[in-house]
Amino acid sequence: MGGLFGGAPDTSAAEESLAMQRKQMADAEAKALEDRRNLEEQMAGRRRSRAATGSRVLLSEARLNPETGIETLGTETPPTGGM
């Protein structure tokens, strides 16, 4: 329907509101994408860390020679070169 005198209704406020909503949606999508990217980078870093330190976890600092492993009952470790 036209206006009171046959002119077109003023929709500038609605168009401005719609443009503002679209901008807010675009900003929210960009932020969500950035958050997801950051989370994926953190997870990848954790996976790399676990893969790189896997063998180091097995080497205990409590033993004098961590590479020799753990001695169990009934087994003896052959003497290494020494005095």
N, CA, C and O atoms as a GROMACS GRO file, in nm:
protein
  332
    1MET      N    1   0.082  -0.118   0.000
    1MET     CA    2   0.000   0.000   0.000
    1MET      C    3   0.087   0.124   0.000
    1MET      O    4   0.198   0.125   0.053
    2GLY      N    5   0.034   0.223  -0.059
    2GLY     CA    6   0.106   0.348  -0.065
    2GLY      C    7   0.086   0.428   0.062
    2GLY      O    8   0.016   0.386   0.154
    3GLY      N    9   0.149   0.542   0.065
    3GLY     CA   10   0.136   0.629   0.181
    3GLY      C   11   0.001   0.697   0.182
    3GLY      O   12  -0.089   0.658   0.106
    4LEU      N   13  -0.016   0.796   0.263
    4LEU     CA   14  -0.142   0.867   0.275
    4LEU      C   15  -0.177   0.938   0.146
    4LEU      O   16  -0.295   0.948   0.110
    5PHE      N   17  -0.077   0.989   0.076
    5PHE     CA   18  -0.102   1.062  -0.046
    5PHE      C   19  -0.054   0.986  -0.170
    5PHE      O   20  -0.028   1.047  -0.273
    6GLY      N   21  -0.042   0.852  -0.160
    6GLY     CA   22  -0.007   0.771  -0.275
    6GLY      C   23   0.143   0.753  -0.294
    6GLY      O   24   0.182   0.689  -0.391
    7GLY      N   25   0.228   0.805  -0.207
    7GLY     CA   26   0.373   0.789  -0.219
    7GLY      C   27   0.418   0.657  -0.158
    7GLY      O   28   0.340   0.589  -0.092
    8ALA      N   29   0.542   0.620  -0.179
    8ALA     CA   30   0.598   0.496  -0.124
    8ALA      C   31   0.629   0.516   0.025
    8ALA      O   32   0.669   0.625   0.066
    9PRO      N   33   0.610   0.411   0.106
    9PRO     CA   34   0.639   0.424   0.249
    9PRO      C   35   0.789   0.437   0.274
    9PRO      O   36   0.870   0.390   0.193
   10ASP      N   37   0.827   0.500   0.384
   10ASP     CA   38   0.967   0.520   0.419
   10ASP      C   39   1.020   0.394   0.487
   10ASP      O   40   0.979   0.362   0.599
   11THR      N   41   1.110   0.322   0.420
   11THR     CA   42   1.167   0.198   0.474
   11THR      C   43   1.314   0.213   0.509
   11THR      O   44   1.383   0.113   0.528
   12SER      N   45   1.362   0.335   0.517
   12SER     CA   46   1.505   0.356   0.541
   12SER      C   47   1.547   0.304   0.679
   12SER      O   48   1.658   0.251   0.693
   13ALA      N   49   1.462   0.317   0.779
   13ALA     CA   50   1.496   0.268   0.913
   13ALA      C   51   1.505   0.116   0.913
   13ALA      O   52   1.595   0.060   0.974
   14ALA      N   53   1.413   0.049   0.846
   14ALA     CA   54   1.415  -0.096   0.839
   14ALA      C   55   1.537  -0.145   0.761
   14ALA      O   56   1.600  -0.243   0.799
   15GLU      N   57   1.570  -0.076   0.652
   15GLU     CA   58   1.687  -0.114   0.573
   15GLU      C   59   1.815  -0.094   0.653
   15GLU      O   60   1.907  -0.176   0.644
   16GLU      N   61   1.822   0.012   0.730
   16GLU     CA   62   1.939   0.037   0.814
   16GLU      C   63   1.952  -0.070   0.922
   16GLU      O   64   2.062  -0.118   0.950
   17SER      N   65   1.840  -0.106   0.982
   17SER     CA   66   1.840  -0.211   1.084
   17SER      C   67   1.884  -0.344   1.024
   17SER      O   68   1.962  -0.417   1.086
   18LEU      N   69   1.835  -0.377   0.906
   18LEU     CA   70   1.872  -0.501   0.839
   18LEU      C   71   2.022  -0.502   0.806
   18LEU      O   72   2.088  -0.605   0.821
   19ALA      N   73   2.074  -0.390   0.761
   19ALA     CA   74   2.217  -0.381   0.729
   19ALA      C   75   2.300  -0.400   0.856
   19ALA      O   76   2.405  -0.465   0.853
   20MET      N   77   2.254  -0.342   0.967
   20MET     CA   78   2.326  -0.356   1.093
   20MET      C   79   2.324  -0.502   1.140
   20MET      O   80   2.425  -0.552   1.190
   21GLN      N   81   2.211  -0.569   1.125
   21GLN     CA   82   2.202  -0.710   1.164
   21GLN      C   83   2.295  -0.796   1.079
   21GLN      O   84   2.361  -0.886   1.131
   22ARG      N   85   2.300  -0.769   0.951
   22ARG     CA   86   2.390  -0.846   0.862
   22ARG      C   87   2.536  -0.826   0.901
   22ARG      O   88   2.614  -0.920   0.899
   23LYS      N   89   2.572  -0.702   0.936
   23LYS     CA   90   2.710  -0.673   0.977
   23LYS      C   91   2.742  -0.747   1.107
   23LYS      O   92   2.851  -0.803   1.121
   24GLN      N   93   2.649  -0.747   1.203
   24GLN     CA   94   2.671  -0.817   1.328
   24GLN      C   95   2.686  -0.967   1.306
   24GLN      O   96   2.770  -1.030   1.370
   25MET      N   97   2.607  -1.024   1.216
   25MET     CA   98   2.618  -1.166   1.185
   25MET      C   99   2.753  -1.198   1.121
   25MET      O  100   2.816  -1.299   1.154
   26ALA      N  101   2.797  -1.112   1.031
   26ALA     CA  102   2.927  -1.133   0.966
   26ALA      C  103   3.040  -1.125   1.069
   26ALA      O  104   3.134  -1.205   1.065
   27ASP      N  105   3.030  -1.030   1.161
   27ASP     CA  106   3.132  -1.017   1.266
   27ASP      C  107   3.133  -1.140   1.357
   27ASP      O  108   3.239  -1.190   1.394
   28ALA      N  109   3.014  -1.189   1.393
   28ALA     CA  110   3.004  -1.306   1.480
   28ALA      C  111   3.061  -1.430   1.411
   28ALA      O  112   3.130  -1.511   1.474
   29GLU      N  113   3.035  -1.446   1.282
   29GLU     CA  114   3.089  -1.559   1.206
   29GLU      C  115   3.241  -1.551   1.198
   29GLU      O  116   3.309  -1.653   1.211
   30ALA      N  117   3.294  -1.432   1.178
   30ALA     CA  118   3.440  -1.415   1.171
   30ALA      C  119   3.504  -1.448   1.305
   30ALA      O  120   3.610  -1.511   1.310
   31LYS      N  121   3.441  -1.406   1.414
   31LYS     CA  122   3.495  -1.435   1.547
   31LYS      C  123   3.489  -1.585   1.576
   31LYS      O  124   3.583  -1.641   1.631
   32ALA      N  125   3.379  -1.650   1.538
   32ALA     CA  126   3.366  -1.794   1.559
   32ALA      C  127   3.472  -1.870   1.479
   32ALA      O  128   3.529  -1.968   1.528
   33LEU      N  129   3.498  -1.826   1.357
   33LEU     CA  130   3.600  -1.890   1.275
   33LEU      C  131   3.739  -1.872   1.337
   33LEU      O  132   3.819  -1.965   1.338
   34GLU      N  133   3.767  -1.752   1.389
   34GLU     CA  134   3.895  -1.727   1.454
   34GLU      C  135   3.911  -1.812   1.581
   34GLU      O  136   4.018  -1.867   1.606
   35ASP      N  137   3.804  -1.821   1.660
   35ASP     CA  138   3.809  -1.902   1.782
   35ASP      C  139   3.834  -2.049   1.748
   35ASP      O  140   3.912  -2.116   1.816
   36ARG      N  141   3.769  -2.098   1.643
   36ARG     CA  142   3.788  -2.237   1.602
   36ARG      C  143   3.932  -2.260   1.555
   36ARG      O  144   3.992  -2.364   1.585
   37ARG      N  145   3.985  -2.165   1.481
   37ARG     CA  146   4.123  -2.177   1.432
   37ARG      C  147   4.221  -2.182   1.549
   37ARG      O  148   4.315  -2.260   1.549
   38ASN      N  149   4.197  -2.096   1.650
   38ASN     CA  150   4.284  -2.094   1.768
   38ASN      C  151   4.277  -2.227   1.843
   38ASN      O  152   4.379  -2.279   1.888
   39LEU      N  153   4.156  -2.280   1.857
   39LEU     CA  154   4.139  -2.408   1.927
   39LEU      C  155   4.210  -2.520   1.851
   39LEU      O  156   4.275  -2.605   1.913
   40GLU      N  157   4.198  -2.522   1.719
   40GLU     CA  158   4.265  -2.625   1.639
   40GLU      C  159   4.417  -2.614   1.650
   40GLU      O  160   4.486  -2.715   1.654
   41GLU      N  161   4.468  -2.491   1.655
   41GLU     CA  162   4.613  -2.473   1.671
   41GLU      C  163   4.659  -2.524   1.807
   41GLU      O  164   4.765  -2.586   1.816
   42GLN      N  165   4.581  -2.498   1.911
   42GLN     CA  166   4.616  -2.548   2.044
   42GLN      C  167   4.616  -2.700   2.047
   42GLN      O  168   4.706  -2.762   2.104
   43MET      N  169   4.514  -2.761   1.987
   43MET     CA  170   4.505  -2.906   1.986
   43MET      C  171   4.620  -2.967   1.907
   43MET      O  172   4.676  -3.070   1.946
   44ALA      N  173   4.657  -2.905   1.795
   44ALA     CA  174   4.768  -2.955   1.715
   44ALA      C  175   4.898  -2.944   1.794
   44ALA      O  176   4.982  -3.034   1.788
   45GLY      N  177   4.914  -2.836   1.867
   45GLY     CA  178   5.034  -2.819   1.950
   45GLY      C  179   5.043  -2.925   2.058
   45GLY      O  180   5.151  -2.976   2.087
   46ARG      N  181   4.929  -2.958   2.118
   46ARG     CA  182   4.928  -3.063   2.220
   46ARG      C  183   4.963  -3.198   2.161
   46ARG      O  184   5.036  -3.277   2.222
   47ARG      N  185   4.910  -3.226   2.041
   47ARG     CA  186   4.943  -3.354   1.975
   47ARG      C  187   5.092  -3.362   1.944
   47ARG      O  188   5.155  -3.465   1.964
   48ARG      N  189   5.148  -3.251   1.893
   48ARG     CA  190   5.292  -3.249   1.864
   48ARG      C  191   5.372  -3.267   1.991
   48ARG      O  192   5.473  -3.338   1.992
   49SER      N  193   5.329  -3.203   2.096
   49SER     CA  194   5.400  -3.214   2.224
   49SER      C  195   5.399  -3.357   2.275
   49SER      O  196   5.502  -3.408   2.319
   50ARG      N  197   5.283  -3.421   2.270
   50ARG     CA  198   5.274  -3.560   2.316
   50ARG      C  199   5.360  -3.653   2.231
   50ARG      O  200   5.424  -3.744   2.283
   51ALA      N  201   5.361  -3.630   2.101
   51ALA     CA  202   5.439  -3.716   2.012
   51ALA      C  203   5.589  -3.697   2.035
   51ALA      O  204   5.666  -3.792   2.030
   52ALA      N  205   5.629  -3.574   2.059
   52ALA     CA  206   5.772  -3.544   2.076
   52ALA      C  207   5.824  -3.588   2.213
   52ALA      O  208   5.941  -3.625   2.225
   53THR      N  209   5.740  -3.582   2.314
   53THR     CA  210   5.788  -3.612   2.449
   53THR      C  211   5.755  -3.754   2.493
   53THR      O  212   5.784  -3.791   2.606
   54GLY      N  213   5.697  -3.832   2.406
   54GLY     CA  214   5.658  -3.968   2.444
   54GLY      C  215   5.774  -4.050   2.494
   54GLY      O  216   5.759  -4.119   2.595
   55SER      N  217   5.888  -4.047   2.429
   55SER     CA  218   6.002  -4.127   2.472
   55SER      C  219   6.070  -4.065   2.594
   55SER      O  220   6.128  -4.137   2.676
   56ARG      N  221   6.063  -3.933   2.606
   56ARG     CA  222   6.126  -3.868   2.720
   56ARG      C  223   6.055  -3.901   2.851
   56ARG      O  224   6.119  -3.904   2.956
   57VAL      N  225   5.926  -3.924   2.846
   57VAL     CA  226   5.851  -3.957   2.966
   57VAL      C  227   5.901  -4.090   3.022
   57VAL      O  228   5.900  -4.109   3.144
   58LEU      N  229   5.944  -4.179   2.937
   58LEU     CA  230   5.991  -4.309   2.982
   58LEU      C  231   6.129  -4.303   3.045
   58LEU      O  232   6.168  -4.396   3.116
   59LEU      N  233   6.203  -4.197   3.021
   59LEU     CA  234   6.337  -4.183   3.075
   59LEU      C  235   6.328  -4.109   3.208
   59LEU      O  236   6.309  -3.987   3.210
   60SER      N  237   6.342  -4.180   3.315
   60SER     CA  238   6.327  -4.121   3.448
   60SER      C  239   6.454  -4.051   3.491
   60SER      O  240   6.564  -4.100   3.466
   61GLU      N  241   6.441  -3.940   3.555
   61GLU     CA  242   6.554  -3.867   3.611
   61GLU      C  243   6.599  -3.930   3.742
   61GLU      O  244   6.707  -3.898   3.792
   62ALA      N  245   6.518  -4.020   3.799
   62ALA     CA  246   6.550  -4.080   3.928
   62ALA      C  247   6.662  -4.183   3.915
   62ALA      O  248   6.731  -4.212   4.013
   63ARG      N  249   6.683  -4.238   3.798
   63ARG     CA  250   6.789  -4.338   3.779
   63ARG      C  251   6.917  -4.269   3.735
   63ARG      O  252   6.914  -4.163   3.672
   64LEU      N  253   7.028  -4.330   3.768
   64LEU     CA  254   7.155  -4.273   3.727
   64LEU      C  255   7.172  -4.279   3.576
   64LEU      O  256   7.222  -4.185   3.515
   65ASN      N  257   7.131  -4.389   3.517
   65ASN     CA  258   7.141  -4.405   3.373
   65ASN      C  259   7.002  -4.442   3.320
   65ASN      O  260   6.971  -4.561   3.314
   66PRO      N  261   6.919  -4.347   3.283
   66PRO     CA  262   6.781  -4.375   3.244
   66PRO      C  263   6.768  -4.468   3.124
   66PRO      O  264   6.667  -4.537   3.112
   67GLU      N  265   6.866  -4.471   3.036
   67GLU     CA  266   6.857  -4.554   2.918
   67GLU      C  267   6.863  -4.703   2.948
   67GLU      O  268   6.823  -4.784   2.864
   68THR      N  269   6.912  -4.742   3.066
   68THR     CA  270   6.924  -4.884   3.097
   68THR      C  271   6.789  -4.948   3.129
   68THR      O  272   6.777  -5.070   3.126
   69GLY      N  273   6.689  -4.868   3.159
   69GLY     CA  274   6.557  -4.925   3.186
   69GLY      C  275   6.538  -4.957   3.332
   69GLY      O  276   6.620  -4.922   3.417
   70ILE      N  277   6.430  -5.025   3.359
   70ILE     CA  278   6.395  -5.060   3.497
   70ILE      C  279   6.436  -5.203   3.522
   70ILE      O  280   6.408  -5.292   3.441
   71GLU      N  281   6.501  -5.225   3.634
   71GLU     CA  282   6.539  -5.361   3.672
   71GLU      C  283   6.423  -5.423   3.749
   71GLU      O  284   6.369  -5.362   3.841
   72THR      N  285   6.385  -5.544   3.711
   72THR     CA  286   6.278  -5.612   3.782
   72THR      C  287   6.338  -5.719   3.872
   72THR      O  288   6.456  -5.753   3.857
   73LEU      N  289   6.260  -5.772   3.962
   73LEU     CA  290   6.309  -5.875   4.053
   73LEU      C  291   6.354  -5.999   3.975
   73LEU      O  292   6.286  -6.042   3.882
   74GLY      N  293   6.466  -6.054   4.014
   74GLY     CA  294   6.516  -6.177   3.951
   74GLY      C  295   6.597  -6.153   3.826
   74GLY      O  296   6.647  -6.248   3.767
   75THR      N  297   6.613  -6.030   3.784
   75THR     CA  298   6.697  -6.005   3.666
   75THR      C  299   6.811  -5.913   3.707
   75THR      O  300   6.800  -5.834   3.801
   76GLU      N  301   6.916  -5.928   3.637
   76GLU     CA  302   7.031  -5.844   3.665
   76GLU      C  303   7.070  -5.772   3.537
   76GLU      O  304   7.056  -5.826   3.426
   77THR      N  305   7.116  -5.654   3.553
   77THR     CA  306   7.164  -5.578   3.441
   77THR      C  307   7.314  -5.606   3.426
   77THR      O  308   7.388  -5.597   3.523
   78PRO      N  309   7.358  -5.640   3.307
   78PRO     CA  310   7.501  -5.667   3.290
   78PRO      C  311   7.580  -5.540   3.320
   78PRO      O  312   7.536  -5.430   3.288
   79PRO      N  313   7.694  -5.556   3.383
   79PRO     CA  314   7.774  -5.439   3.418
   79PRO      C  315   7.822  -5.370   3.292
   79PRO      O  316   7.861  -5.433   3.194
   80THR      N  317   7.818  -5.240   3.299
   80THR     CA  318   7.871  -5.161   3.187
   80THR      C  319   8.017  -5.132   3.215
   80THR      O  320   8.061  -5.143   3.329
   81GLY      N  321   8.090  -5.097   3.115
   81GLY     CA  322   8.233  -5.070   3.132
   81GLY      C  323   8.256  -4.972   3.244
   81GLY      O  324   8.189  -4.870   3.252
   82GLY      N  325   8.347  -5.002   3.327
   82GLY     CA  326   8.370  -4.915   3.442
   82GLY      C  327   8.504  -4.949   3.505
   82GLY      O  328   8.598  -4.984   3.434
   83MET      N  329   8.512  -4.940   3.633
   83MET     CA  330   8.637  -4.964   3.703
   83MET      C  331   8.666  -5.105   3.720
   83MET      O  332   8.769  -5.140   3.779
   0.00000   0.00000   0.00000
